[in-house]
């Protein structure tokens, strides 16, 4: 297991003091449309009112026609990212047929042979993407590819990069930014086991005999099938080390060169560095942001991810930037082993003593960081820290622990059906202000129109609407019909 000395080894810091809590946050949430009447994956097409998937930045479909993916634009806070996600979820829920719900769990519903045939043929509806989808299907099988999840994206501010460069004496800005983002990757890989413990929510599979070996089925329920090596993961022959940026890129390059991976996009690691459409470009220009791929869909949150989870990630980011823990190759390897143990443990199993002590040490550090946070963030960050403090000793309060009472045998189908209906009803009954909590009332219709048309849109500090159309930014002080406006401008 991990040595407890890791967190005492810290890099020095300087007097340069930007707002370490700043940055841009983005969210990607996947979920399956489910046919309640037929009790199967929905066979309806992707809703046409959500736009063209080839150009739509907000509403995508993932591996199958039924698998929806919501993508926010980069936002200046976790609150703003969650707010836009809520609006996207509202639009998606409104687009569902009367007999459809969104399946609230990462693991897919029970499938039939016919469902699997349709999954295999779904690539035909997206010819621009078909070859790659067929390759993945052949390599990993349908059931792995329809496991849903949540990704959190983060990019630092220019001031944070400058301070990091100064403190680390990096030769150039690109080197500093790469090192900074990689330190965040190491931090989240190092604490992946804690994320899995707190927020893992895939204790069983509705397709166990099709998807998992008997030795794993016999362990059901567990914390997170998705986060284990049996879940959404590459084959065991793909070993990518997070020991250093050089080693990380070397391993990725070797995996692609030996055709263990078709491209960097096929790497299913818990954290990815992003910023180029190829590994060559990523290395040449350096990563621009980091993608955390650690979270199961949260069935207890209508949005699929909670503020508690987002704010804990935010605190882990700031801890890495301010306290600069040093993660050795041995630390990271031990953390990966710890995650596997935690993921495949029964949801009521307490943390191992060494992991429990590490969680306590982290919680103490995070508590100290909150006192340095901007006042506007303190209450939300404190709520996340309080959740961590209460839950590390009480596994029944974790997401997997909370799911246990809803198990019927080794199935969560009934729970997922009921919960999906509850979420759909909640969205149907909300007001416009609740659907768009950060948007001025006069811009509600225009904001929704921008999302459906696929135009990047945000509210400015002076409460105007900024819309990007064909690469040009436009500022509006009063609402207009964007369809008509775009045609004449």
N, C-alpha and C positions, 0 to 999 in steps of 0.2 A: 504493500500500500504506500501511499504518498508520505514522504517525510514531512514532519511538522516544521522543519527548519526553513522551508521554502519561503514563507511569507516574511521571514526576518531579513532575507536578502533583498535589499532594495537599492535601486539606483539613486544617486543624489539628485536633488532638485535645486533650481536657482531661484532668485528673487523675482524673475519674470512671472507675472501672474495674470494671464488672461482669464476670461470666464470659462473655466474648464467644463461647465455644465452646458455650454452652447453646442450647436451642431445641427445637422439636418437628419431627420428620421423619416424612414419610409416603411410601409408595411405591405406584405403580400400574403393573402389568405386564400387557401384552396378549400373547396368543399364540393360534395356531390349533390346534384339534384336527384331527388328520390320520389318515386311514384307511390303514394300512399295506397291508392286503390289496388294497384297490382302488386304492391309490396316488393319492389325491385328498383334497380337503377332506372332513372327516367329515360325514356326513349324519345322524348320530345327534343327538337333541335335547340341549340343555343338561342335564347330570346333575341329576336331581330331588333327590338327597340333599344338594345344595348350597343348597337353599332357594329361596324365591320371589325372582326378580330385581327385582321391584318394591319390595321392602323390604329385601333382603339388602345390607348395606354392604360385605361382604367379597368375595362371588362375583357378578360381573356378566358379562353377555355384551355385546360391543360391537356393531359394525355388523352382523355376521352371527351366526347361531345357533352356528356353529363357533368363533367368536372369543371366547375367554374373557378376562376381565379380573379380576385379583386386586388388591384394594385394602386396604392396611393402615390401621389407625387411627393417629392421630398418636402418635409414640413419643418418649421423651426422649433418644434417641441414634440414630445411624445403625446401630449394632450391634443395638439393640432392634428397629428397623424391619426390618432384614434377617432377624432371627430370626423375627419374626412372618410375614414373607413366606415364609420357608422352611416354616413350619407350614402356611400356606395352600397352597403348592405341593404339600406332602405330601398334603393332603386332595384336591386336584384330581387328582393322579396316581393316587391310590387309587380315584377315581371313574371313571377311563377304562375303556372296554371293552377286552377282550383284544386287539383288533386296532387300537386307537388309541394314538397317541403325541401329545405336544405338539410341534408343529413349532418348532424352536429358533431360527429366523431371522425377522427382521422382514419381509422380502419374502415374499409368499405362495408356496405351491407352485404348480406348473403347473396351470392351470385349463382346463376344457373349456367349450364353449358351454352345456352343461347345468348346470355349476357356476355359471356366471354367471346363468343363469335362476333357480337356487335362491337365490343371493345376493339377487337382486331381490325374490324373494317372501318372504324371511326376515322382513321387517318385519311380515308378517301375524301372526306368532307373538307379537309385542309390540305390540298395538293402542294401548297408551298412549304409544307412541313412534313409531308408524308414519309419521305425516305428515312428521316431521322427517327420518327415515331416507330416505323416498322423495325428499324435496327434495334431500338430499345426493347420492343416487344419480344423480338426473337431472343435477345440476350437475357432479359430479366423476367419475362413473363408478365401477363396482364395484371395480376393481383398486386405485385410490388408497385407497378407504375400508377395505380389508382389509390395509393395511400396518400392522404392529404396532409397538409401541415401549414405552418406559419413561418414566414421569413421576416426578419427585422433588419433593415438597412440603416447604416449610420455613416455620415461623412463629417469630418471636423471642420471648424471654421479656419479661415486664413490665419487668425491670431493664434489659435491653438497650434497650428503647424509651425508658425514662426517661433513660438516659445519652445516647442519641442526641438526644433532645429538648433536653437541657441543653447539649450540645456545639454543636448547631445553632441554638440560640435560637429554636425554633419556637414559634408562638403557642399551639398546643394539641397535645394528644397525638395526635389523629387526623392532623394535618398531619405530625407527626414520623413516625408509623408509615407513612404513605403514602410519604414521602420515603425512609425506610429500605428498605422493600420495593422501591421503584423503583430504588434504588442497587444492590440485589442483581440486579434484572433487567438493568440495564446491564452489570454485571460479567459475568454469564453470557453475555449477547449478545456482549460484547466479546471473550470467550474461547471462543466457540462453536467457532471454527476449531480450537482445541486439543483440545476434547472430540471433535470429528469426527476429527481426526488420530489420537488415541489409541484411541478406542473405536468409531469407525465400523465397521460389520460388515455392510454391504449392498453387496458389490462387483459383484453381477450380479442379474439378474432372470430367474426361470424363465418369465416371460411377456413377454419383451422386445418382441417384435413387436406385441403387443397394447397395450403400456404406454408405450413410449419411442420417440422419433424416431430415425431411423437414425444421425444424427450422434452421439448419445449411446451407442447400441449399439456403434458402432465403437470407443468408448473403453473398453469393458469389458476387464478388471475395473477398477473404481474403488474409492474408499474407502467412500463412503456415498451411495448413490442416495437413500435416505430423507431424508438431511440436506441434499440439494441442492434447487434450485428445481424439479426434476423429480419430487421425492418427495412427502412428505406436506406440502403447502403450499397456500396459497390461490392464486387466480389472480393474475396479475401486476398487475391493476388495483387490487388491495388493497395499499396501501402504508401501513403503520403505523409511525411513527417512535418510537424509544425516547429521543429527545433530552431530553425532560422529561416529568413526569407530565401537565402541562397539554396538551402537544402529543399525547402518547399517547392520552389520553382524547378529545381533539378529533378525532383521526384515526379512532378507533373509532366515535365518535358519527356522524361524517360517512359512514363506510362503511355503517353500519346505516341511516341516514336515506336514503341513495341506493340502498339495497337491494343493495349489493355484498356485504353480509353479512346473513343473516337475523337474527342476534343476535350478542352477544359470544361465545357458545359456538362459533360457526363460525370464529372467529379461530384460525388454526393456527400462530401465531407461535412462536418458540423458547421464549419465556417469557410466562406470563400472570399477571396479578394476580387473585386470587380472593377471594371474600367475599360475593358477592351473586348472586342468580339473574337479575339484569338489570343493564344498564349504569347505569341510573338509581340503583339501590340501591348499586351498587359505588362510584359517585361520592359518593353522599350519606353513606354510613357509612364509606367508606374500605376498602381491601383488608385482609384479615385474614391472608393468607398468599400465598406466591408459588409458582408451579408451573413447574418447569424441564422442558421437553419435548424435550430434546436427544439422548436416548440411543436407539440401536438396541438391540434385544434382543441380549444377549451369549451366543452359543452355547457359550462356554467356561465359563460359570457355570451350575450347575444351577438357580439361582434366576432367571436371566435378567438379572441385574445383579450386578457384583462389589463386594466391599468396597473395592477400589482405586478404583473409579469413585465410589462414595458418599463416601468420605473425601476424594477430590480436590474434589468439590463442596463438602464441609464446609469445607475449607481456603480455597476461593475465597470462600465466604461470610464467613469470619472475616477474610480479607484485605480484603474490601470494607468491613467494619465497623471494622477497626482502622486500616488504612493509608489508607482513603478515597481511592482513585484517582478522578480526575475524568475522565469520559468525555464528550468533545464530540460534537456531531452528526457531525462529519467523522470522528472516531475510530470511531464506531459504524458509519457507512457503509462505511468501509474494512474493518472487521472482518467485515461481512456479505459483502463482495466476497472477502475472504480465505477465508471459510468455503466459498463456492461453489467457489473454486479448489482448496482442499484436498479437498473432498468428491468432486470429479470428477477428481482426480489418480489415477494408478496407485498402488496400495498401497505400492510400493517407492520412490516419489518422495520425496526428502528435503524437509523444510520449506524454504521460501524463506529466504535468509539473514536478512532482517529479522524474519521470524516466529520463526526459530530463536533470535535474540538476545532477542526478547521472552519466549520460553519459558524461556530461561536466567535472565533477570532475575526472572521470576515464581518459578521454582524456588528461587532464592536467598531471596526474600522469604518463601516458604512455609516454608523450612527454619528461618528465624528465628522464625516464628510458633509452630512446634512446641515450641520451648523454653519457651514461655509457656503451653502447653496443660496442662490437668489431667493428672496423672501417668497416670491410668487410660486416657487417650486417646493418649498419645504414641507407643506402639509401632505402633498401627494407622495413625495419621496419618503416621508416619515411613515405613511400608511403601508408602503411596501416593506420598509425595514421592520415595522411592527409585525407584519404578516410573516416575514422570515423568522423573527425571534420566537413567535408563537408556534410555528409549524415545525421547526427543526427537531423538536422533542416530541411532537405529536403527529405521527404519520397518518392517523385517521383524518387529519385536517388537510392533507394534501389532495390534489385533484383525484388521483387514483383512489385514495382512501375514501373520498366522498362518493365515488362511483360504486363502491362495494355494495351498499344497500340496494342498488337498483339491478344487480345481477339476477337473472333468472336462469339457474343452471350456470352455464358458461356463456350466456348471451346477454347483450345489451340492446337487442333489437327493439323490444317494447319501450325501453327507456328512450331510445333515440327517436322513435316515432312520436311519442308523447312530447318530448322536449322540442323536437322540430316544429310541432304544431304550436307549442307555447311561444316559441320565438317568432313564428310567422304571425300569430295573433298580436303579439306585442308590437311588431312593426306596423301592422295594419291599424292599430289603435292610437299610434303616436300622432302628435301634432306636427305641423311643418317646422315649428321652432325646435321641437325635440329631434326631428330628423336632420336638421341643419343647425346645430347649436352655436356654431361660430360664424354663421352667415347673417348679415343684416337682412331683416325681413323683406325689404323692397327688392333684394336681389335673389330671393329664393328661386323663382322660376327661371331666371337667367342662369343661375349657378347650376341647376339641374340640367338645363339645356346644354351648357358647356360640357358637363360630364358625359352626357349621352352622345354629343358630337365628337367627343375625344379631344377637346381643346384644353390644354393646361390652364388652370384657373386658380386664383388665390385672392384672398381679401388683403388689401394693403393696410398699413398702420392707421391711415386716415379713413378707413372703412369704405374705400372704393373697391371696385372689382378689376383685377388685372387678368386679362385673357390673352393667351398667345395663339395667334392664328397664322399658319404658314410661316412660322419662324419670327413673326413680328409681334411685339408686345403692344397691347392696347389697354388704356385705362378708361374706365367708365364710372361716371358719377351718378348716372341714372340707368335703369334697366333698358335694354333693347332686345329685339328679336334677333338672336345671333345667326339664324339661318339666312334671313334676309340681309342682315348687315354684312355677313361674310361674302355674299354674292356680289355686292356692289362695292366692296372695299378690297 
